Amino acid sequence: MTRIAALALALLLCSAAAAQPSVTPGAAAPAASPPAKIADAAWLQGYWVGEGMGGIAEDLWMPPRDGVMIGSFRLKKRDGSRGFYELFGIEEFEGTLRFVVKHFHPDWVGWEEKDQALKLRLTKLAPGELTFGGIVFRRDSDTALSVLLTMRTKEGTRVETFTLRKQPL
């Protein structure tokens, strides 16, 4: 991925955070995050492989422990080259959950500043579904996971869907 393409992708992904509800003067405050515990996200545990963003996507989620689940992501482009990486977690935070992620180029240079991470509060909780602003994790079956990422572009918004299957480790 060229530096320009990677920067554009970073801006698109970070704009998902901007898609979360925000307070504007004179507007009603956004709904509070639903109460949740890390056990509500335990179904994500495992190694998931599939397609998304024009390549092969891999998500690996460790089991919940001490109020947090830690995971990693990598994208391999169709031509076999490396796309980008993520280190992330879902953690209990102020009576609910939040998704915390740091993105990296294939050379391990971070997208966010070294002391920053993208942090998204839980906005919807349903059986087999967690929504953090513009990111939705949806269990389609015990072995199928969809991750929907809403991104802002110059043309408007678009949804990128990752279709993943659970794999043995």
N, C-alpha and C positions, 0 to 999 in steps of 0.2 A: 504494500500500500504506500503510495507516495505521501510525502509529508503533507501536501495540500489536501489530498483526499482524507488522510487521517484527521487533520484539523477540522475539515468539514464534518466528518462523522462525529468527532468529539462535540462540536457545537450542536449537531442534531440531537445527540444523546443527552447532552446537558439541558437542552431545551425541554426535555421531558419533565424535568423538575419544575420548569416554569409553567407547565400545564396543570400543576396542582392548584387547588382553589387558593385564592389570595384575597385579602381584605382590601377593598377600595373605599375611599371616603363616601359615606352615605349608603353603603351597601351592607347587607346583613352579613354577619360573620359566617365563615364556612362551618359546616357541621363538624363536630368534634370527631376525632378518630374513634372507631369502635374499640371497646375494651378487648384486649387479646393477650394471650400468653404464647411463649415460643412453642408450646405443644400444638397450637393451632397451625403451625407451619411444618410440623414433623413429617408430613406426607411428602415433602420435597426431598427428603433424604435419598441419596443414591447417585448413580452415574447415569446421565441422560445424554443421548447423542441424536442428532438429526440435522435438519436444514434450516437455514435462516440467513438473511443478508447476503444471499448469493454464494453461500459456502456451507461447509460442514461445521456445525456448532456443537460444543461439548460443555455441559454444566455438571459440576460435581459438588454435591452438598453433603457435608458431614452431619452426623446426628446432633440433635439439640443437646446442649450441656450448659449449665449455669446461665440460662436465659439467653443463649445465643446459638445460632447455626452459622457456620463459616462455609464459604464455598469459593469456587473458581470457575472461570469461563475461558474458553479459547475458540477463536474462529480460524479455520483453515479455508483459504480461498479455493475456488474451483481449479485454479492452475497449480495448486499444491503449495503455494507460498503461504506464509503466516499472515493472518489478518491483524488481530489485536487480542489482548488478554484483559481479564478483570479479576480482581480479588474483591469479595463481597461478603456480607453477612446480613442476617435478619436478627435483630436484637429486641429484647423487651426494653421499652423506653416510655416512661411516664404513663404506665398503665395500659399501653398499647404496644404495637410493634413498629419498627422502622427498618427500612432497607438502606444499607450503607454500601457504597461501591467506589472503587478506585479503578480507573482505566489505564492501560499501558499499551504503547506501541510495541511491535515485535522486538525492538531493541531494549525493552524494559524502561524506556523513558515514560514517565507518568504524564497523563493528560491534565490532571488536576494539580494544583500547587502541592508541594510536599506535605504541608500541614492541613490540606483540605481533602474532603471527600464529598461525593454527592450523597445527600441524606434525604430520604423520602419517607414521610409518615404513612402508616396504613390509612387508607381512605375507605376501603370496603373489605368486609370479611364475610364470606359465605362458605358453605361446605365445599371443600376442594378448590377454593379460589381465594387468592390474596391480591388486593389491588393497592399499589403504592403510587398514587398520582397517575402518571402516564404509563406505568408498568403493571401488567396483569400476569400473574402466575395462575394457570388453570389446569387442574388435573382432569384430563378427559377420560382416563381409566387408570387402573393400578399401574399400567405400563406406558401410558401416554401423557405427555405434558405439553401444553402450549404456553408460550410466553409471548405476550402481545406488547409491543413497544410503540407508543404514540410519539411521533416526532414532528416538530415544526420545521417546515421548509419555507423557502421564499414563496412557494406556490400555495402554501396553506399547511394543513397537517396531513400526515399519512401514518398508517399503522403497519409496522413490520412484524410479521408473525414467525416465530421459531416453532417448528413442529419437532418434538423430541420423543424418543423412545427410551425406556429404562433398559440399561445394559448391565450384565454382570461385571464386577470389578476384576 
